[in-house]
Amino acid sequence: MNDFKLFDVVALTESLPQEKLKKGHVGTIVEVLNSNTFEVEFSDNEGKTFAVTTITSDKLLQLSYQAAV
């Protein structure tokens, strides 16, 4: 189980066609609604938001930019 928190960078593990989001899209958690549900913002390379949606943790992969300890 992941411990998702505010401002974590995450990727979708499955497509969300109703939101026009594909598996692998990268977003940032901008709101923690409960321990399993998050509001995630998706932006392009220029920082322009193209989607904000509520997603459960089973559809998210937490990304990391640091080596595992």
PDB file of N, CA, C and O in Angstrom:
ATOM      1  N   MET A   1       0.841  -1.189   0.000  1.00  0.00           N
ATOM      2  CA  MET A   1       0.000   0.000   0.000  1.00  0.00           C
ATOM      3  C   MET A   1       0.883   1.248   0.000  1.00  0.00           C
ATOM      4  O   MET A   1       1.843   1.337   0.765  1.00  0.00           O
ATOM      5  N   ASN A   2       0.559   2.188  -0.844  1.00  0.00           N
ATOM      6  CA  ASN A   2       1.288   3.449  -0.921  1.00  0.00           C
ATOM      7  C   ASN A   2       0.741   4.436   0.088  1.00  0.00           C
ATOM      8  O   ASN A   2      -0.445   4.414   0.416  1.00  0.00           O
ATOM      9  N   ASP A   3       1.604   5.292   0.570  1.00  0.00           N
ATOM     10  CA  ASP A   3       1.187   6.392   1.440  1.00  0.00           C
ATOM     11  C   ASP A   3       1.193   7.664   0.610  1.00  0.00           C
ATOM     12  O   ASP A   3       2.142   8.445   0.670  1.00  0.00           O
ATOM     13  N   PHE A   4       0.133   7.872  -0.164  1.00  0.00           N
ATOM     14  CA  PHE A   4       0.047   9.067  -0.986  1.00  0.00           C
ATOM     15  C   PHE A   4      -0.186  10.279  -0.092  1.00  0.00           C
ATOM     16  O   PHE A   4      -0.897  10.209   0.911  1.00  0.00           O
ATOM     17  N   LYS A   5       0.433  11.393  -0.485  1.00  0.00           N
ATOM     18  CA  LYS A   5       0.243  12.630   0.265  1.00  0.00           C
ATOM     19  C   LYS A   5       0.177  13.807  -0.703  1.00  0.00           C
ATOM     20  O   LYS A   5       0.452  13.671  -1.895  1.00  0.00           O
ATOM     21  N   LEU A   6      -0.189  14.950  -0.167  1.00  0.00           N
ATOM     22  CA  LEU A   6      -0.314  16.171  -0.940  1.00  0.00           C
ATOM     23  C   LEU A   6       0.971  16.458  -1.709  1.00  0.00           C
ATOM     24  O   LEU A   6       2.066  16.376  -1.154  1.00  0.00           O
ATOM     25  N   PHE A   7       0.832  16.791  -2.981  1.00  0.00           N
ATOM     26  CA  PHE A   7       1.902  17.159  -3.912  1.00  0.00           C
ATOM     27  C   PHE A   7       2.756  15.994  -4.399  1.00  0.00           C
ATOM     28  O   PHE A   7       3.765  16.214  -5.070  1.00  0.00           O
ATOM     29  N   ASP A   8       2.372  14.750  -4.073  1.00  0.00           N
ATOM     30  CA  ASP A   8       3.059  13.606  -4.667  1.00  0.00           C
ATOM     31  C   ASP A   8       2.834  13.603  -6.173  1.00  0.00           C
ATOM     32  O   ASP A   8       1.758  13.963  -6.651  1.00  0.00           O
ATOM     33  N   VAL A   9       3.856  13.196  -6.911  1.00  0.00           N
ATOM     34  CA  VAL A   9       3.747  13.020  -8.353  1.00  0.00           C
ATOM     35  C   VAL A   9       3.336  11.573  -8.593  1.00  0.00           C
ATOM     36  O   VAL A   9       3.951  10.644  -8.070  1.00  0.00           O
ATOM     37  N   VAL A  10       2.285  11.398  -9.396  1.00  0.00           N
ATOM     38  CA  VAL A  10       1.719  10.073  -9.623  1.00  0.00           C
ATOM     39  C   VAL A  10       1.485   9.852 -11.117  1.00  0.00           C
ATOM     40  O   VAL A  10       1.429  10.801 -11.900  1.00  0.00           O
ATOM     41  N   ALA A  11       1.349   8.581 -11.493  1.00  0.00           N
ATOM     42  CA  ALA A  11       0.998   8.226 -12.865  1.00  0.00           C
ATOM     43  C   ALA A  11      -0.234   7.333 -12.823  1.00  0.00           C
ATOM     44  O   ALA A  11      -0.439   6.580 -11.871  1.00  0.00           O
ATOM     45  N   LEU A  12      -1.045   7.426 -13.864  1.00  0.00           N
ATOM     46  CA  LEU A  12      -2.226   6.574 -13.966  1.00  0.00           C
ATOM     47  C   LEU A  12      -1.826   5.155 -14.342  1.00  0.00           C
ATOM     48  O   LEU A  12      -0.982   4.957 -15.216  1.00  0.00           O
ATOM     49  N   THR A  13      -2.423   4.175 -13.690  1.00  0.00           N
ATOM     50  CA  THR A  13      -2.161   2.775 -14.013  1.00  0.00           C
ATOM     51  C   THR A  13      -3.184   2.221 -14.993  1.00  0.00           C
ATOM     52  O   THR A  13      -3.052   1.088 -15.457  1.00  0.00           O
ATOM     53  N   GLU A  14      -4.198   3.010 -15.307  1.00  0.00           N
ATOM     54  CA  GLU A  14      -5.193   2.637 -16.320  1.00  0.00           C
ATOM     55  C   GLU A  14      -5.781   3.903 -16.929  1.00  0.00           C
ATOM     56  O   GLU A  14      -5.767   4.967 -16.310  1.00  0.00           O
ATOM     57  N   SER A  15      -6.289   3.778 -18.129  1.00  0.00           N
ATOM     58  CA  SER A  15      -6.895   4.925 -18.812  1.00  0.00           C
ATOM     59  C   SER A  15      -8.226   5.295 -18.169  1.00  0.00           C
ATOM     60  O   SER A  15      -8.932   4.444 -17.628  1.00  0.00           O
ATOM     61  N   LEU A  16      -8.551   6.586 -18.241  1.00  0.00           N
ATOM     62  CA  LEU A  16      -9.837   7.102 -17.788  1.00  0.00           C
ATOM     63  C   LEU A  16     -10.460   7.846 -18.974  1.00  0.00           C
ATOM     64  O   LEU A  16     -10.400   9.073 -19.037  1.00  0.00           O
ATOM     65  N   PRO A  17     -11.063   7.099 -19.919  1.00  0.00           N
ATOM     66  CA  PRO A  17     -11.565   7.725 -21.151  1.00  0.00           C
ATOM     67  C   PRO A  17     -12.576   8.844 -20.923  1.00  0.00           C
ATOM     68  O   PRO A  17     -12.614   9.807 -21.690  1.00  0.00           O
ATOM     69  N   GLN A  18     -13.393   8.729 -19.880  1.00  0.00           N
ATOM     70  CA  GLN A  18     -14.379   9.778 -19.610  1.00  0.00           C
ATOM     71  C   GLN A  18     -13.713  11.093 -19.245  1.00  0.00           C
ATOM     72  O   GLN A  18     -14.321  12.155 -19.384  1.00  0.00           O
ATOM     73  N   GLU A  19     -12.466  11.035 -18.778  1.00  0.00           N
ATOM     74  CA  GLU A  19     -11.703  12.240 -18.425  1.00  0.00           C
ATOM     75  C   GLU A  19     -10.679  12.598 -19.508  1.00  0.00           C
ATOM     76  O   GLU A  19      -9.938  13.573 -19.375  1.00  0.00           O
ATOM     77  N   LYS A  20     -10.646  11.793 -20.586  1.00  0.00           N
ATOM     78  CA  LYS A  20      -9.662  11.957 -21.680  1.00  0.00           C
ATOM     79  C   LYS A  20      -8.230  11.816 -21.165  1.00  0.00           C
ATOM     80  O   LYS A  20      -7.325  12.530 -21.599  1.00  0.00           O
ATOM     81  N   LEU A  21      -8.043  10.880 -20.230  1.00  0.00           N
ATOM     82  CA  LEU A  21      -6.724  10.590 -19.668  1.00  0.00           C
ATOM     83  C   LEU A  21      -6.332   9.164 -20.028  1.00  0.00           C
ATOM     84  O   LEU A  21      -7.160   8.253 -20.011  1.00  0.00           O
ATOM     85  N   LYS A  22      -5.039   8.985 -20.359  1.00  0.00           N
ATOM     86  CA  LYS A  22      -4.548   7.675 -20.751  1.00  0.00           C
ATOM     87  C   LYS A  22      -3.618   7.101 -19.685  1.00  0.00           C
ATOM     88  O   LYS A  22      -3.001   7.837 -18.914  1.00  0.00           O
ATOM     89  N   LYS A  23      -3.531   5.779 -19.658  1.00  0.00           N
ATOM     90  CA  LYS A  23      -2.591   5.098 -18.781  1.00  0.00           C
ATOM     91  C   LYS A  23      -1.208   5.722 -18.983  1.00  0.00           C
ATOM     92  O   LYS A  23      -0.746   5.895 -20.112  1.00  0.00           O
ATOM     93  N   GLY A  24      -0.562   6.055 -17.869  1.00  0.00           N
ATOM     94  CA  GLY A  24       0.769   6.660 -17.939  1.00  0.00           C
ATOM     95  C   GLY A  24       0.791   8.172 -17.798  1.00  0.00           C
ATOM     96  O   GLY A  24       1.849   8.746 -17.540  1.00  0.00           O
ATOM     97  N   HIS A  25      -0.357   8.836 -17.960  1.00  0.00           N
ATOM     98  CA  HIS A  25      -0.383  10.283 -17.746  1.00  0.00           C
ATOM     99  C   HIS A  25       0.128  10.584 -16.337  1.00  0.00           C
ATOM    100  O   HIS A  25      -0.192   9.873 -15.384  1.00  0.00           O
ATOM    101  N   VAL A  26       0.913  11.630 -16.221  1.00  0.00           N
ATOM    102  CA  VAL A  26       1.518  12.013 -14.945  1.00  0.00           C
ATOM    103  C   VAL A  26       0.788  13.234 -14.389  1.00  0.00           C
ATOM    104  O   VAL A  26       0.512  14.195 -15.106  1.00  0.00           O
ATOM    105  N   GLY A  27       0.481  13.170 -13.084  1.00  0.00           N
ATOM    106  CA  GLY A  27      -0.201  14.273 -12.427  1.00  0.00           C
ATOM    107  C   GLY A  27       0.335  14.506 -11.028  1.00  0.00           C
ATOM    108  O   GLY A  27       1.253  13.819 -10.578  1.00  0.00           O
ATOM    109  N   THR A  28      -0.243  15.474 -10.349  1.00  0.00           N
ATOM    110  CA  THR A  28       0.150  15.832  -8.987  1.00  0.00           C
ATOM    111  C   THR A  28      -1.081  15.805  -8.087  1.00  0.00           C
ATOM    112  O   THR A  28      -2.134  16.335  -8.443  1.00  0.00           O
ATOM    113  N   ILE A  29      -0.940  15.185  -6.923  1.00  0.00           N
ATOM    114  CA  ILE A  29      -2.033  15.182  -5.953  1.00  0.00           C
ATOM    115  C   ILE A  29      -2.180  16.589  -5.385  1.00  0.00           C
ATOM    116  O   ILE A  29      -1.242  17.139  -4.809  1.00  0.00           O
ATOM    117  N   VAL A  30      -3.372  17.164  -5.556  1.00  0.00           N
ATOM    118  CA  VAL A  30      -3.616  18.527  -5.078  1.00  0.00           C
ATOM    119  C   VAL A  30      -4.616  18.570  -3.933  1.00  0.00           C
ATOM    120  O   VAL A  30      -4.833  19.627  -3.340  1.00  0.00           O
ATOM    121  N   GLU A  31      -5.231  17.429  -3.614  1.00  0.00           N
ATOM    122  CA  GLU A  31      -6.176  17.359  -2.500  1.00  0.00           C
ATOM    123  C   GLU A  31      -6.270  15.906  -2.044  1.00  0.00           C
ATOM    124  O   GLU A  31      -6.423  14.996  -2.858  1.00  0.00           O
ATOM    125  N   VAL A  32      -6.177  15.705  -0.742  1.00  0.00           N
ATOM    126  CA  VAL A  32      -6.380  14.380  -0.155  1.00  0.00           C
ATOM    127  C   VAL A  32      -7.803  14.358   0.398  1.00  0.00           C
ATOM    128  O   VAL A  32      -8.102  15.040   1.379  1.00  0.00           O
ATOM    129  N   LEU A  33      -8.676  13.575  -0.230  1.00  0.00           N
ATOM    130  CA  LEU A  33     -10.078  13.532   0.184  1.00  0.00           C
ATOM    131  C   LEU A  33     -10.290  12.529   1.316  1.00  0.00           C
ATOM    132  O   LEU A  33     -11.068  12.777   2.237  1.00  0.00           O
ATOM    133  N   ASN A  34      -9.598  11.406   1.242  1.00  0.00           N
ATOM    134  CA  ASN A  34      -9.535  10.432   2.323  1.00  0.00           C
ATOM    135  C   ASN A  34      -8.329   9.535   2.054  1.00  0.00           C
ATOM    136  O   ASN A  34      -7.567   9.807   1.126  1.00  0.00           O
ATOM    137  N   SER A  35      -8.134   8.482   2.834  1.00  0.00           N
ATOM    138  CA  SER A  35      -6.922   7.679   2.699  1.00  0.00           C
ATOM    139  C   SER A  35      -6.838   6.926   1.377  1.00  0.00           C
ATOM    140  O   SER A  35      -5.786   6.378   1.045  1.00  0.00           O
ATOM    141  N   ASN A  36      -7.920   6.892   0.625  1.00  0.00           N
ATOM    142  CA  ASN A  36      -7.950   6.139  -0.622  1.00  0.00           C
ATOM    143  C   ASN A  36      -8.345   6.975  -1.845  1.00  0.00           C
ATOM    144  O   ASN A  36      -8.326   6.464  -2.965  1.00  0.00           O
ATOM    145  N   THR A  37      -8.700   8.239  -1.652  1.00  0.00           N
ATOM    146  CA  THR A  37      -9.242   9.057  -2.735  1.00  0.00           C
ATOM    147  C   THR A  37      -8.550  10.412  -2.780  1.00  0.00           C
ATOM    148  O   THR A  37      -8.368  11.078  -1.761  1.00  0.00           O
ATOM    149  N   PHE A  38      -8.168  10.802  -4.007  1.00  0.00           N
ATOM    150  CA  PHE A  38      -7.356  12.005  -4.177  1.00  0.00           C
ATOM    151  C   PHE A  38      -7.831  12.810  -5.380  1.00  0.00           C
ATOM    152  O   PHE A  38      -8.328  12.253  -6.359  1.00  0.00           O
ATOM    153  N   GLU A  39      -7.675  14.113  -5.295  1.00  0.00           N
ATOM    154  CA  GLU A  39      -7.876  14.972  -6.438  1.00  0.00           C
ATOM    155  C   GLU A  39      -6.508  15.158  -7.081  1.00  0.00           C
ATOM    156  O   GLU A  39      -5.550  15.569  -6.427  1.00  0.00           O
ATOM    157  N   VAL A  40      -6.432  14.848  -8.375  1.00  0.00           N
ATOM    158  CA  VAL A  40      -5.156  14.882  -9.090  1.00  0.00           C
ATOM    159  C   VAL A  40      -5.256  15.873 -10.240  1.00  0.00           C
ATOM    160  O   VAL A  40      -6.226  15.873 -10.997  1.00  0.00           O
ATOM    161  N   GLU A  41      -4.237  16.718 -10.358  1.00  0.00           N
ATOM    162  CA  GLU A  41      -4.161  17.700 -11.436  1.00  0.00           C
ATOM    163  C   GLU A  41      -3.157  17.221 -12.475  1.00  0.00           C
ATOM    164  O   GLU A  41      -2.048  16.806 -12.142  1.00  0.00           O
ATOM    165  N   PHE A  42      -3.565  17.286 -13.747  1.00  0.00           N
ATOM    166  CA  PHE A  42      -2.709  16.901 -14.862  1.00  0.00           C
ATOM    167  C   PHE A  42      -2.395  18.146 -15.675  1.00  0.00           C
ATOM    168  O   PHE A  42      -3.299  18.887 -16.060  1.00  0.00           O
ATOM    169  N   SER A  43      -1.097  18.378 -15.939  1.00  0.00           N
ATOM    170  CA  SER A  43      -0.658  19.572 -16.662  1.00  0.00           C
ATOM    171  C   SER A  43       0.259  19.175 -17.814  1.00  0.00           C
ATOM    172  O   SER A  43       0.889  18.118 -17.796  1.00  0.00           O
ATOM    173  N   ASP A  44       0.318  20.049 -18.816  1.00  0.00           N
ATOM    174  CA  ASP A  44       1.223  19.791 -19.939  1.00  0.00           C
ATOM    175  C   ASP A  44       2.633  20.276 -19.598  1.00  0.00           C
ATOM    176  O   ASP A  44       2.886  20.739 -18.486  1.00  0.00           O
ATOM    177  N   ASN A  45       3.546  20.166 -20.567  1.00  0.00           N
ATOM    178  CA  ASN A  45       4.952  20.552 -20.336  1.00  0.00           C
ATOM    179  C   ASN A  45       5.143  22.035 -20.042  1.00  0.00           C
ATOM    180  O   ASN A  45       6.186  22.440 -19.530  1.00  0.00           O
ATOM    181  N   GLU A  46       4.148  22.835 -20.363  1.00  0.00           N
ATOM    182  CA  GLU A  46       4.226  24.271 -20.106  1.00  0.00           C
ATOM    183  C   GLU A  46       3.507  24.667 -18.822  1.00  0.00           C
ATOM    184  O   GLU A  46       3.410  25.851 -18.502  1.00  0.00           O
ATOM    185  N   GLY A  47       3.002  23.676 -18.085  1.00  0.00           N
ATOM    186  CA  GLY A  47       2.336  23.949 -16.819  1.00  0.00           C
ATOM    187  C   GLY A  47       0.859  24.265 -16.924  1.00  0.00           C
ATOM    188  O   GLY A  47       0.232  24.617 -15.925  1.00  0.00           O
ATOM    189  N   LYS A  48       0.285  24.145 -18.124  1.00  0.00           N
ATOM    190  CA  LYS A  48      -1.141  24.429 -18.315  1.00  0.00           C
ATOM    191  C   LYS A  48      -1.949  23.187 -17.925  1.00  0.00           C
ATOM    192  O   LYS A  48      -1.734  22.099 -18.460  1.00  0.00           O
ATOM    193  N   THR A  49      -2.872  23.366 -16.995  1.00  0.00           N
ATOM    194  CA  THR A  49      -3.715  22.266 -16.536  1.00  0.00           C
ATOM    195  C   THR A  49      -4.664  21.838 -17.640  1.00  0.00           C
ATOM    196  O   THR A  49      -5.339  22.670 -18.246  1.00  0.00           O
ATOM    197  N   PHE A  50      -4.715  20.522 -17.902  1.00  0.00           N
ATOM    198  CA  PHE A  50      -5.663  20.022 -18.886  1.00  0.00           C
ATOM    199  C   PHE A  50      -6.711  19.090 -18.267  1.00  0.00           C
ATOM    200  O   PHE A  50      -7.675  18.717 -18.935  1.00  0.00           O
ATOM    201  N   ALA A  51      -6.529  18.711 -16.993  1.00  0.00           N
ATOM    202  CA  ALA A  51      -7.540  17.897 -16.314  1.00  0.00           C
ATOM    203  C   ALA A  51      -7.318  17.942 -14.811  1.00  0.00           C
ATOM    204  O   ALA A  51      -6.179  17.972 -14.344  1.00  0.00           O
ATOM    205  N   VAL A  52      -8.402  17.947 -14.064  1.00  0.00           N
ATOM    206  CA  VAL A  52      -8.384  17.777 -12.607  1.00  0.00           C
ATOM    207  C   VAL A  52      -9.517  16.810 -12.309  1.00  0.00           C
ATOM    208  O   VAL A  52     -10.667  17.057 -12.671  1.00  0.00           O
ATOM    209  N   THR A  53      -9.186  15.707 -11.649  1.00  0.00           N
ATOM    210  CA  THR A  53     -10.205  14.697 -11.405  1.00  0.00           C
ATOM    211  C   THR A  53      -9.946  13.950 -10.104  1.00  0.00           C
ATOM    212  O   THR A  53      -8.824  13.933  -9.596  1.00  0.00           O
ATOM    213  N   THR A  54     -10.984  13.340  -9.577  1.00  0.00           N
ATOM    214  CA  THR A  54     -10.897  12.547  -8.355  1.00  0.00           C
ATOM    215  C   THR A  54     -10.580  11.105  -8.746  1.00  0.00           C
ATOM    216  O   THR A  54     -11.250  10.516  -9.595  1.00  0.00           O
ATOM    217  N   ILE A  55      -9.544  10.546  -8.112  1.00  0.00           N
ATOM    218  CA  ILE A  55      -9.059   9.206  -8.467  1.00  0.00           C
ATOM    219  C   ILE A  55      -8.759   8.428  -7.194  1.00  0.00           C
ATOM    220  O   ILE A  55      -8.251   8.982  -6.219  1.00  0.00           O
ATOM    221  N   THR A  56      -9.079   7.138  -7.213  1.00  0.00           N
ATOM    222  CA  THR A  56      -8.754   6.266  -6.084  1.00  0.00           C
ATOM    223  C   THR A  56      -7.325   5.732  -6.229  1.00  0.00           C
ATOM    224  O   THR A  56      -6.782   5.655  -7.331  1.00  0.00           O
ATOM    225  N   SER A  57      -6.736   5.369  -5.094  1.00  0.00           N
ATOM    226  CA  SER A  57      -5.334   4.967  -5.065  1.00  0.00           C
ATOM    227  C   SER A  57      -5.030   3.733  -5.907  1.00  0.00           C
ATOM    228  O   SER A  57      -3.890   3.563  -6.339  1.00  0.00           O
ATOM    229  N   ASP A  58      -6.011   2.866  -6.155  1.00  0.00           N
ATOM    230  CA  ASP A  58      -5.764   1.669  -6.959  1.00  0.00           C
ATOM    231  C   ASP A  58      -5.500   1.980  -8.426  1.00  0.00           C
ATOM    232  O   ASP A  58      -5.096   1.096  -9.182  1.00  0.00           O
ATOM    233  N   LYS A  59      -5.724   3.223  -8.837  1.00  0.00           N
ATOM    234  CA  LYS A  59      -5.474   3.642 -10.217  1.00  0.00           C
ATOM    235  C   LYS A  59      -4.238   4.537 -10.324  1.00  0.00           C
ATOM    236  O   LYS A  59      -3.990   5.127 -11.375  1.00  0.00           O
ATOM    237  N   LEU A  60      -3.459   4.641  -9.240  1.00  0.00           N
ATOM    238  CA  LEU A  60      -2.298   5.528  -9.206  1.00  0.00           C
ATOM    239  C   LEU A  60      -1.022   4.781  -8.860  1.00  0.00           C
ATOM    240  O   LEU A  60      -1.028   3.828  -8.080  1.00  0.00           O
ATOM    241  N   LEU A  61       0.064   5.232  -9.453  1.00  0.00           N
ATOM    242  CA  LEU A  61       1.399   4.747  -9.131  1.00  0.00           C
ATOM    243  C   LEU A  61       2.198   5.942  -8.635  1.00  0.00           C
ATOM    244  O   LEU A  61       2.308   6.947  -9.337  1.00  0.00           O
ATOM    245  N   GLN A  62       2.749   5.845  -7.448  1.00  0.00           N
ATOM    246  CA  GLN A  62       3.546   6.934  -6.886  1.00  0.00           C
ATOM    247  C   GLN A  62       4.906   6.944  -7.570  1.00  0.00           C
ATOM    248  O   GLN A  62       5.574   5.912  -7.630  1.00  0.00           O
ATOM    249  N   LEU A  63       5.323   8.093  -8.085  1.00  0.00           N
ATOM    250  CA  LEU A  63       6.610   8.233  -8.756  1.00  0.00           C
ATOM    251  C   LEU A  63       7.640   8.814  -7.804  1.00  0.00           C
ATOM    252  O   LEU A  63       7.304   9.533  -6.863  1.00  0.00           O
ATOM    253  N   SER A  64       8.906   8.489  -8.064  1.00  0.00           N
ATOM    254  CA  SER A  64       9.975   8.970  -7.191  1.00  0.00           C
ATOM    255  C   SER A  64      11.165   9.399  -8.033  1.00  0.00           C
ATOM    256  O   SER A  64      11.460   8.805  -9.070  1.00  0.00           O
ATOM    257  N   TYR A  65      11.830  10.426  -7.576  1.00  0.00           N
ATOM    258  CA  TYR A  65      13.020  10.927  -8.253  1.00  0.00           C
ATOM    259  C   TYR A  65      14.274  10.659  -7.442  1.00  0.00           C
ATOM    260  O   TYR A  65      15.337  11.193  -7.759  1.00  0.00           O
ATOM    261  N   GLN A  66      14.173   9.842  -6.400  1.00  0.00           N
ATOM    262  CA  GLN A  66      15.307   9.550  -5.529  1.00  0.00           C
ATOM    263  C   GLN A  66      15.539   8.050  -5.471  1.00  0.00           C
ATOM    264  O   GLN A  66      14.621   7.257  -5.681  1.00  0.00           O
ATOM    265  N   ALA A  67      16.770   7.675  -5.185  1.00  0.00           N
ATOM    266  CA  ALA A  67      17.113   6.257  -5.038  1.00  0.00           C
ATOM    267  C   ALA A  67      16.448   5.689  -3.793  1.00  0.00           C
ATOM    268  O   ALA A  67      16.290   6.382  -2.788  1.00  0.00           O
ATOM    269  N   ALA A  68      16.066   4.431  -3.871  1.00  0.00           N
ATOM    270  CA  ALA A  68      15.484   3.759  -2.708  1.00  0.00           C
ATOM    271  C   ALA A  68      16.544   3.578  -1.637  1.00  0.00           C
ATOM    272  O   ALA A  68      17.704   3.309  -1.948  1.00  0.00           O
ATOM    273  N   VAL A  69      16.152   3.723  -0.374  1.00  0.00           N
ATOM    274  CA  VAL A  69      17.098   3.538   0.737  1.00  0.00           C
ATOM    275  C   VAL A  69      16.865   2.227   1.421  1.00  0.00           C
ATOM    276  O   VAL A  69      17.564   1.896   2.379  1.00  0.00           O
TER     277      VAL A  69
END
